Amino acid sequence: MKNDLQFDFTVDKATKTVYITREFAAELPLVWDAFTKPELLDQWVAPKPWSSKTKYLNFEVGGKRFYAMVSPEGLERWSIQEYTSITPKTNFKLYNTFADKDENRELPGSDWDHTFSEENGITKVSISIFNESLERLEKMIEMGFKEGFTMSIDNLEKLLETLSQK
């Protein structure tokens, strides 16, 4: 694990946006796959001891990922992500909202914009998360989003190290 890799997490309440930048010591195609393939996403996206369970993922514009974060006790917290824009290997955007197990959305949601770039074997992922309401942003932060996301990103770093060695 390289400790000199960039990780920034900024909350801007005025614009209702969270900005995240993270570098990984892995090639861009591998990092892209980790964000877009369910068999990889489910290995890292949930902060331990929670796990991720993707019911389905259709990675195309207008496609969706329906998944749950599952607690050790079996509590499922469902979300829907609808892909609104995809530029292969460089950017994808999605609309994210919590939902129940029957895919009924809990509004408001948030718009996520993921940008990928690589330089000298280091892949940078920049994510902006625009929330439809300040109340949703504040709830997200209160629920421990920064801590949970940081744990998930650490999971991703370990997964990328393992996959890079194969």
NUTI-380610 format. One line per 10 residues: number of its first residue (from 1); for each residue z, x, y of N, C-alpha, C. Coordinates in steps of 0.1 Angstrom, whole numbers, plus 5000, padded with zeros to 4 digits. Layout:
% residues N
NUM> Z,X,Y,Z,X,Y,Z,X,Y; ...
% end
This chain:
% residues 166
1> 5000,5008,4988,5000,5000,5000,5000,5009,5012; 4991,5006,5022,4990,5014,5034,4998,5007,5045; 5007,5014,5050,5016,5009,5061,5009,5009,5075; 4998,5015,5076,4992,5016,5089,4981,5005,5091; 4981,4995,5082,4971,4984,5083,4977,4974,5093; 4968,4969,5102,4972,4960,5112,4976,4946,5107; 4987,4941,5113,4991,4927,5111,4997,4922,5123; 4990,4912,5129,4995,4905,5142,4996,4891,5139; 5007,4884,5144,5009,4870,5143,5014,4865,5156; 5006,4857,5163,5010,4853,5177,5009,4838,5177
11> 5019,4831,5183,5019,4817,5186,5017,4815,5200; 5007,4807,5204,5004,4803,5218,5006,4788,5219; 5018,4784,5224,5021,4770,5225,5012,4763,5235; 5009,4770,5246,5001,4764,5256,4987,4760,5251; 4981,4767,5242,4968,4763,5236,4970,4757,5222; 4982,4755,5217,4985,4749,5204,4979,4757,5193; 4978,4770,5195,4971,4779,5185,4979,4790,5180; 4977,4793,5167,4983,4805,5161,4972,4815,5159; 4974,4827,5162,4964,4838,5160,4969,4848,5150; 4962,4851,5140,4966,4860,5129,4955,4871,5127
21> 4958,4883,5127,4949,4894,5124,4956,4902,5113; 4948,4905,5102,4954,4913,5091,4943,4922,5086; 4946,4935,5083,4937,4944,5077,4941,4946,5063; 4931,4948,5054,4933,4951,5040,4925,4963,5036; 4931,4971,5027,4924,4983,5022,4915,4978,5010; 4905,4970,5013,4896,4965,5002,4883,4962,5009; 4873,4962,5000,4859,4959,5006,4858,4944,5009; 4850,4941,5019,4848,4928,5024,4844,4918,5013; 4835,4920,5004,4831,4910,4994,4843,4905,4986; 4852,4915,4983,4864,4911,4975,4874,4903,4983
31> 4876,4906,4996,4885,4899,5004,4879,4885,5006; 4866,4884,5009,4859,4871,5011,4862,4862,4998; 4860,4868,4987,4862,4860,4974,4876,4855,4973; 4885,4864,4977,4900,4860,4976,4903,4848,4985; 4895,4846,4995,4897,4834,5004,4889,4822,5001; 4879,4824,4992,4869,4813,4989,4868,4809,4975; 4874,4816,4965,4873,4812,4951,4887,4807,4946; 4888,4795,4940,4901,4789,4937,4909,4798,4927; 4902,4804,4917,4909,4812,4908,4916,4824,4914; 4911,4829,4926,4918,4839,4933,4928,4834,4943
41> 4924,4823,4950,4933,4817,4960,4946,4813,4954; 4945,4807,4942,4958,4802,4936,4967,4814,4932; 4962,4826,4931,4970,4837,4927,4978,4843,4939; 4975,4840,4952,4981,4846,4963,4986,4837,4974; 4980,4825,4975,4982,4817,4988,4996,4811,4989; 5003,4809,4979,5017,4803,4980,5027,4814,4981; 5037,4812,4990,5048,4822,4991,5057,4820,4979; 5061,4831,4973,5070,4830,4961,5083,4824,4965; 5090,4816,4957,5087,4813,4943,5077,4801,4941; 5071,4796,4952,5062,4785,4951,5049,4790,4944
51> 5041,4781,4939,5028,4785,4934,5017,4775,4940; 5005,4779,4938,4994,4771,4944,4986,4765,4932; 4982,4753,4933,4974,4746,4923,4962,4739,4930; 4950,4744,4927,4938,4738,4933,4933,4727,4923; 4932,4715,4928,4926,4704,4920,4911,4705,4920; 4905,4708,4931,4891,4711,4932,4888,4718,4945; 4877,4726,4944,4872,4733,4956,4857,4733,4956; 4851,4728,4966,4836,4728,4968,4833,4736,4981; 4831,4749,4979,4829,4758,4991,4815,4757,4996; 4813,4746,5005,4800,4744,5012,4804,4736,5024
61> 4795,4736,5034,4797,4728,5046,4798,4713,5042; 4809,4707,5045,4812,4693,5041,4820,4692,5028; 4821,4704,5021,4829,4704,5009,4844,4705,5012; 4852,4703,5002,4866,4703,5004,4873,4711,4993; 4885,4715,4997,4895,4721,4987,4907,4711,4988; 4911,4706,4976,4923,4697,4975,4933,4705,4966; 4944,4708,4972,4954,4717,4965,4968,4713,4968; 4977,4718,4960,4991,4716,4962,4999,4729,4962; 5009,4730,4970,5019,4741,4969,5030,4735,4960; 5034,4742,4950,5043,4736,4940,5056,4744,4940
71> 5067,4737,4942,5080,4744,4942,5084,4747,4927; 5094,4756,4925,5099,4759,4912,5104,4747,4905; 5108,4737,4912,5113,4724,4906,5102,4714,4904; 5090,4718,4907,5079,4709,4905,5075,4700,4916; 5081,4701,4928,5078,4693,4940,5064,4698,4944; 5055,4689,4946,5041,4692,4951,5039,4688,4965; 5034,4697,4973,5031,4694,4987,5015,4696,4989; 5008,4685,4989,4993,4685,4989,4987,4687,5003; 4975,4693,5003,4967,4695,5015,4953,4694,5012; 4945,4690,5022,4931,4689,5021,4925,4699,5031
81> 4915,4707,5027,4908,4715,5036,4893,4711,5035; 4887,4708,5047,4873,4704,5047,4866,4715,5054; 4856,4721,5047,4848,4732,5053,4838,4726,5063; 4839,4731,5076,4830,4726,5086,4819,4736,5090; 4820,4749,5086,4810,4759,5090,4812,4771,5080; 4801,4776,5075,4802,4788,5067,4790,4797,5070; 4794,4809,5074,4784,4820,5075,4788,4831,5065; 4781,4831,5053,4786,4840,5042,4790,4854,5046; 4802,4858,5041,4808,4871,5042,4813,4874,5056; 4811,4865,5066,4815,4869,5080,4824,4858,5086
91> 4822,4845,5083,4830,4835,5089,4830,4822,5081; 4841,4815,5081,4841,4801,5077,4852,4794,5085; 4849,4781,5087,4859,4772,5095,4862,4760,5086; 4874,4755,5088,4878,4744,5080,4888,4735,5088; 4889,4723,5084,4899,4714,5090,4909,4712,5079; 4922,4714,5082,4933,4713,5073,4942,4702,5077; 4947,4694,5067,4957,4684,5069,4965,4682,5057; 4978,4679,5058,4986,4676,5047,4981,4662,5042; 4984,4660,5029,4980,4647,5023,4990,4644,5011; 4988,4632,5006,4996,4628,4994,4987,4631,4982
101> 4993,4629,4970,4986,4633,4958,4973,4624,4956; 4971,4614,4963,4959,4605,4962,4949,4608,4973; 4951,4619,4980,4942,4624,4991,4943,4616,5004; 4953,4608,5006,4955,4601,5018,4960,4611,5028; 4953,4613,5039,4956,4624,5049,4968,4620,5058; 4976,4630,5061,4987,4629,5071,4982,4636,5084; 4979,4628,5094,4974,4634,5106,4986,4636,5116; 4985,4645,5126,4973,4653,5129,4972,4665,5120; 4960,4672,5121,4958,4684,5113,4955,4696,5122; 4948,4706,5117,4945,4718,5124,4932,4723,5120
111> 4925,4730,5130,4912,4737,5127,4915,4752,5125; 4910,4757,5114,4911,4771,5110,4898,4778,5112; 4898,4789,5118,4886,4797,5120,4889,4811,5114; 4882,4815,5103,4884,4828,5096,4872,4837,5099; 4874,4849,5104,4864,4858,5107,4867,4871,5099; 4857,4877,5092,4858,4888,5084,4849,4900,5089; 4854,4912,5089,4846,4923,5092,4851,4935,5084; 4843,4945,5082,4847,4957,5075,4843,4970,5082; 4851,4979,5082,4848,4993,5087,4855,5003,5079; 4848,5013,5074,4853,5024,5066,4862,5019,5055
121> 4858,5009,5047,4865,5004,5036,4878,4995,5039; 4880,4993,5052,4891,4984,5056,4885,4971,5061; 4889,4960,5055,4885,4947,5059,4895,4940,5068; 4890,4935,5080,4898,4928,5089,4895,4913,5088; 4906,4905,5087,4905,4891,5087,4912,4886,5100; 4905,4879,5108,4911,4873,5120,4910,4857,5118; 4922,4851,5120,4923,4837,5118,4929,4831,5130; 4923,4820,5135,4929,4812,5146,4931,4798,5140; 4943,4793,5143,4946,4779,5138,4950,4771,5150; 4940,4762,5154,4942,4753,5165,4948,4740,5160
131> 4960,4736,5165,4966,4724,5161,4963,4712,5170; 4961,4700,5164,4957,4689,5172,4968,4684,5181; 4981,4688,5178,4992,4684,5187,5002,4695,5187; 5009,4696,5198,5020,4706,5200,5031,4703,5190; 5033,4690,5187,5044,4686,5178,5040,4692,5164; 5028,4691,5160,5024,4697,5147,5026,4712,5146; 5022,4719,5157,5024,4733,5158,5039,4736,5156; 5047,4729,5164,5062,4732,5163,5067,4729,5150; 5063,4718,5143,5068,4715,5130,5064,4726,5120; 5051,4731,5121,5046,4742,5113,5055,4754,5114
141> 5058,4758,5126,5067,4769,5129,5081,4767,5123; 5086,4755,5125,5100,4752,5121,5100,4752,5105; 5089,4749,5099,5089,4749,5084,5088,4763,5078; 5088,4773,5087,5087,4787,5082,5073,4792,5080; 5063,4787,5087,5049,4791,5085,5047,4806,5086; 5053,4812,5096,5051,4826,5098,5057,4834,5086; 5069,4831,5081,5075,4838,5070,5067,4835,5057; 5063,4823,5055,5056,4819,5043,5042,4825,5043; 5035,4825,5054,5022,4831,5055,5023,4846,5053; 5033,4853,5059,5035,4867,5057,5037,4870,5042
151> 5045,4862,5035,5047,4864,5021,5034,4863,5013; 5026,4852,5017,5013,4850,5010,5004,4862,5012; 5003,4867,5024,4994,4878,5027,4999,4891,5020; 5012,4892,5018,5017,4903,5009,5012,4902,4995; 5012,4889,4990,5007,4886,4977,4992,4890,4976; 4985,4886,4986,4971,4889,4987,4968,4905,4986; 4976,4912,4994,4975,4927,4994,4977,4932,4980; 4987,4928,4973,4989,4932,4959,4978,4928,4950; 4973,4916,4951,4962,4912,4943,4949,4920,4945; 4946,4923,4958,4935,4931,4962,4936,4945,4956
161> 4948,4951,4956,4950,4964,4950,4947,4964,4936; 4952,4954,4929,4949,4952,4914,4934,4951,4911; 4928,4942,4919,4913,4939,4917,4905,4951,4920; 4909,4959,4930,4901,4970,4935,4901,4981,4924; 4912,4981,4916,4913,4992,4906,4905,4989,4893; 4900,4977,4892,4892,4973,4880,4878,4978,4881
% end
